[in-house]
Amino acid sequence: MVSGIVTLLLMVLFLAGWAWAWSPRRKEVFDDAARLPLDDGENGQ
């Protein structure tokens, strides 16, 4: 019984994280983070 509840809770947490990561509001933030390795160092570093 307890293992079923834990499994359900973990599944809900996974789906919530997936929905958060694929949210259109997060796209700009993730795009900026994806470009960090390609940055020329224009920010003084």
PyMOL CGO cylinders between C-alpha atoms (Angstrom):
from pymol import cmd
from pymol.cgo import CYLINDER

trace = [
    CYLINDER, 0.00, 0.00, 0.00, 2.74, 2.44, 0.98, 0.3, 1, 1, 1, 1, 1, 1,
    CYLINDER, 2.74, 2.44, 0.98, 4.80, 1.65, -2.13, 0.3, 1, 1, 1, 1, 1, 1,
    CYLINDER, 4.80, 1.65, -2.13, 1.79, 2.47, -4.32, 0.3, 1, 1, 1, 1, 1, 1,
    CYLINDER, 1.79, 2.47, -4.32, 1.34, 5.84, -2.63, 0.3, 1, 1, 1, 1, 1, 1,
    CYLINDER, 1.34, 5.84, -2.63, 5.04, 6.62, -3.00, 0.3, 1, 1, 1, 1, 1, 1,
    CYLINDER, 5.04, 6.62, -3.00, 4.94, 5.61, -6.67, 0.3, 1, 1, 1, 1, 1, 1,
    CYLINDER, 4.94, 5.61, -6.67, 1.91, 7.81, -7.29, 0.3, 1, 1, 1, 1, 1, 1,
    CYLINDER, 1.91, 7.81, -7.29, 3.52, 10.74, -5.47, 0.3, 1, 1, 1, 1, 1, 1,
    CYLINDER, 3.52, 10.74, -5.47, 6.75, 10.41, -7.48, 0.3, 1, 1, 1, 1, 1, 1,
    CYLINDER, 6.75, 10.41, -7.48, 4.78, 10.18, -10.72, 0.3, 1, 1, 1, 1, 1, 1,
    CYLINDER, 4.78, 10.18, -10.72, 2.87, 13.36, -9.88, 0.3, 1, 1, 1, 1, 1, 1,
    CYLINDER, 2.87, 13.36, -9.88, 6.12, 15.15, -8.99, 0.3, 1, 1, 1, 1, 1, 1,
    CYLINDER, 6.12, 15.15, -8.99, 7.71, 14.01, -12.25, 0.3, 1, 1, 1, 1, 1, 1,
    CYLINDER, 7.71, 14.01, -12.25, 4.75, 15.23, -14.31, 0.3, 1, 1, 1, 1, 1, 1,
    CYLINDER, 4.75, 15.23, -14.31, 4.74, 18.56, -12.47, 0.3, 1, 1, 1, 1, 1, 1,
    CYLINDER, 4.74, 18.56, -12.47, 8.45, 19.01, -13.18, 0.3, 1, 1, 1, 1, 1, 1,
    CYLINDER, 8.45, 19.01, -13.18, 7.96, 18.06, -16.81, 0.3, 1, 1, 1, 1, 1, 1,
    CYLINDER, 7.96, 18.06, -16.81, 5.12, 20.57, -17.18, 0.3, 1, 1, 1, 1, 1, 1,
    CYLINDER, 5.12, 20.57, -17.18, 7.23, 23.28, -15.52, 0.3, 1, 1, 1, 1, 1, 1,
    CYLINDER, 7.23, 23.28, -15.52, 10.22, 22.61, -17.79, 0.3, 1, 1, 1, 1, 1, 1,
    CYLINDER, 10.22, 22.61, -17.79, 8.12, 22.66, -20.98, 0.3, 1, 1, 1, 1, 1, 1,
    CYLINDER, 8.12, 22.66, -20.98, 6.11, 25.72, -19.96, 0.3, 1, 1, 1, 1, 1, 1,
    CYLINDER, 6.11, 25.72, -19.96, 6.21, 28.46, -22.62, 0.3, 1, 1, 1, 1, 1, 1,
    CYLINDER, 6.21, 28.46, -22.62, 7.03, 30.98, -19.87, 0.3, 1, 1, 1, 1, 1, 1,
    CYLINDER, 7.03, 30.98, -19.87, 10.36, 29.18, -19.22, 0.3, 1, 1, 1, 1, 1, 1,
    CYLINDER, 10.36, 29.18, -19.22, 11.49, 29.10, -22.87, 0.3, 1, 1, 1, 1, 1, 1,
    CYLINDER, 11.49, 29.10, -22.87, 13.43, 32.37, -22.80, 0.3, 1, 1, 1, 1, 1, 1,
    CYLINDER, 13.43, 32.37, -22.80, 15.27, 31.45, -19.59, 0.3, 1, 1, 1, 1, 1, 1,
    CYLINDER, 15.27, 31.45, -19.59, 16.24, 28.02, -20.93, 0.3, 1, 1, 1, 1, 1, 1,
    CYLINDER, 16.24, 28.02, -20.93, 17.30, 29.48, -24.29, 0.3, 1, 1, 1, 1, 1, 1,
    CYLINDER, 17.30, 29.48, -24.29, 19.58, 31.95, -22.48, 0.3, 1, 1, 1, 1, 1, 1,
    CYLINDER, 19.58, 31.95, -22.48, 21.07, 29.14, -20.40, 0.3, 1, 1, 1, 1, 1, 1,
    CYLINDER, 21.07, 29.14, -20.40, 21.63, 27.04, -23.53, 0.3, 1, 1, 1, 1, 1, 1,
    CYLINDER, 21.63, 27.04, -23.53, 23.64, 29.86, -25.12, 0.3, 1, 1, 1, 1, 1, 1,
    CYLINDER, 23.64, 29.86, -25.12, 25.97, 30.31, -22.11, 0.3, 1, 1, 1, 1, 1, 1,
    CYLINDER, 25.97, 30.31, -22.11, 28.66, 27.87, -23.34, 0.3, 1, 1, 1, 1, 1, 1,
    CYLINDER, 28.66, 27.87, -23.34, 28.79, 29.73, -26.65, 0.3, 1, 1, 1, 1, 1, 1,
    CYLINDER, 28.79, 29.73, -26.65, 29.17, 33.14, -25.06, 0.3, 1, 1, 1, 1, 1, 1,
    CYLINDER, 29.17, 33.14, -25.06, 32.16, 35.17, -26.32, 0.3, 1, 1, 1, 1, 1, 1,
    CYLINDER, 32.16, 35.17, -26.32, 32.89, 36.55, -22.91, 0.3, 1, 1, 1, 1, 1, 1,
    CYLINDER, 32.89, 36.55, -22.91, 31.38, 39.94, -23.74, 0.3, 1, 1, 1, 1, 1, 1,
    CYLINDER, 31.38, 39.94, -23.74, 30.44, 40.37, -20.10, 0.3, 1, 1, 1, 1, 1, 1,
    CYLINDER, 30.44, 40.37, -20.10, 34.06, 41.04, -19.08, 0.3, 1, 1, 1, 1, 1, 1,
    CYLINDER, 34.06, 41.04, -19.08, 35.27, 37.52, -18.32, 0.3, 1, 1, 1, 1, 1, 1,
]
cmd.load_cgo(trace, "trace")
